[in-house]
């Protein structure tokens, strides 16, 4: 699709096409669209992450992560190339600690996102590199107790959302969220909403081994990645609701 449209303008990251497009960035965005589905929802004081997980029966957990902890109060769900994501996650973790050491306060979700986006943007304007083929849904709770959710893309752009989905099932997931999301949703329903959205996409294939779930709730404001037993308990609640 892109090869014909590129007409040679996709050979270098620094070269615009006559239409003003950077095809290498568009290729990176396509890698995100083909990734596993990731969904993040927030209310005013809590956030919940849920991702589709694809792995074989012989595969270990290591290497298939799609949800990462940035700091105690910030997490991220990804779609796209996991290897690219790890580089950015490590950078964000270091920046969070630098902020704590320099200013004696935790980094805000917005500032953490901006740091990542600035780094992403550098890889759209330098020869000899390629854009990162990954998008982040970064969410957390700031020191004022308010929850935030931001989307990044390989161009370095960012947007704020109340609920969003990225990856291969993003269009259907967003349509479901637009219909069922309510900003005044309580924490118990918020835990189920991303899973309910995944259920619409995956049907009977959704189980404790085919998804990952994490949340940061107003009760303790700390990132928690659910283990198999906790995921099964949450899925049982979903079945009975």
N, C-alpha and C positions, 0 to 999 in steps of 0.2 A: 504493500500500500504506500509506504513512505518512499520506497526506492524510486518509483516513477515520478512522484511529486518532487523529490529532492533535486533531481537533475544535477547532481554533483555538489550541491550546496550542503549536503549532509556529511561531507568528508572532513570538515573541520568545525570544532565547537565555536570558534570565534567568527564564523562567516554567516552573515544574515542572507537569507534568500531575498529575491526582489519583492516578495510579499511581506518581508519583515519577520520571517520565522527562523527560529533556531531548531533545525530538525533533530539534532542530537538531544536537545532537551525534550522534544516531543517523543523521541524513542524511549527516553527514561520514564516519561509519564506513562507510556504504553506498558512498560515493565511493571509499574504499579497497578495498572488496570488488570493485569494478568495474575496478580498476586492473590493470596488467600484473603478472605473477607475479614476485616477488622471493624468493630463497632465500639464506640464510646458514647456514653450518655452522662449527663450531669443534671443535678437540680441546683439549688442555690448554695448547698453546703457539702455535697458529696459527689463522687464520680465513680462510674463502673466501666470496666473494660471487658470485652468478650471478643475472642478471635476464633476463626475456623482453623483447625489443626489437621494437617494431612501428613501421615507417616505410615510406614509399613509395620507389620507385626514384629519384624526383626530389628527395628530401629530403636536406638536409645533416645531418651528425651533430649540430651545434649545436642545442640545444633538445629533444633526445630523450634526454638523459642520465637514467639511473635509478640510477647509482652515483656517489657523491661522496666526495671526500677531506675529512675534517675536520682532521686533523693527520697527521704522518708515521706515527703509530701507530694512527690511528682512521679507519675508513671507515663509510659508511652506504649501504644499499640502500633504495629507497623504493617505495611503491605508493600511488597516488592522484594528486593534482594536483601536477604538477612545479613550477609557479609558486609554490605554497605551500611546497613543499620547499626551494626556493632561499632563501627568506627565513629559514627555520629553519637551513639549512646555513650561511649567512653569519653568523648569530648565533652558532652553535656554533664557527665558526672564530675569530671575534673573542674569544669566551670562552676558547678554548684558548690564544690568545696572551696574554690578560690574566693567565691563571693562570701562564704561564711567566714573565712580567715580574714579577708580584707575589711568587711563591713560588719562582722559579728551579727549577721542576720541571714536567714535562709533566702535563697534566690526565689524571685516570683516566677510563676508559670510563664508569664508573658516574656520576661527577660530571658529565661531559659530557651524559649522558642525563638526569640530574636537572635540569640547567639548561634543557634543551629542554622537558621535561615541565612544569616550573613555568611557562614561557611559554605552552605549550599550554593549561594549565588556566586562565590568566587570560582566555583567549578563550572560556571557557564561562560566565563570570559577569559580563560587562560588556555593557550595552546599546549598540547601534550597531556591534557587531562580529559576526563569524561565526567558528565554529571552523575551524581549519585542516583541510582535507580530505585529509590525508596521514598515513601511518604510516611509521615508521622501523624498520629493523633496524640497530642501531648495534653495531659490533663492533671489537675491537682488542686490542692487547697492552699491558698496564700495565708500569710500571717494574720490577715484580717478576718479569716474564717470563710471567705468566699471561694467558691469553686470556679474554675476556669477550664475551657477546652479550646485548643487551637489545632488547626490543620496546617501542615507544611507540604510543599511539593518540590520536585527536583529543581525547579527554577529558582527557589529561594523565597517564593511568595508564601504568605501566611494569611489565614482567616480564622475568625473566632466563631464558635458554634455552641449550641446547647446540646445537640446530639448529631452524630454524623457517622458515616460508614465509608470505607475505602476498600479497594480490591475488586476481585472478579464479580462479586455479587452486590456491588455498591448501589447500583441503580434501584434494584428491587428493595434493598434494605432501607435506602433513604425514603423511598415511597412509603414503606411501612412505618418508619419513624415519624414522618410528617403527619401521618394519619393518627398515630397512637401516642405521640409524645405530649406531655403536659408539664410545664415548667414547675408546677406545684406538686409534682409527684413525690410521694414519700420514699424513704430509703428502701423499704422492703420491696415496693413495686419497682423501684429503680434497679435493684439487683436483677430482677427478672426481665426487664424490658430488652436489654441487648440479647439475652438468651432467647427470648420469645421471637425476636427478629431473626436470629440465626435459625431458629426452628422453621420459620417460614421459608428459608432458603434451602435448608438441609433435610427437612422432613425427619424421617425415622433414622437417618444417619447421625443425628445429633446425640451424642452420649458423652460420658466423662472422659473418654479417650480421644474424642474428635474436636474438643474445644478447650480453650484456656480462659479462665476468668480471674479478674483481679478487681479490687476496689480500694478506694480511699474514702472512708466515711467520717462524718462530722464527729462521731463519738470519740475517736482517738486521733484522727487526721494522719494515719500512717498507712503506707502502701502495704497491701496484703495480696499475695498470689495464692489462690486456693489450691489445695491438694486434691487428690482423687476423691477422697471421702467427702470433702466439703462441696466439691462440684456435684457429686451424686446427690447429696442432700438438697442442693439448690435445684437440680433438675427434677427431683421428686416433687418439690414445691411447684415447679412449673407445670408438671403433669396434672397436679390436683387443683390448680388455679383456674 
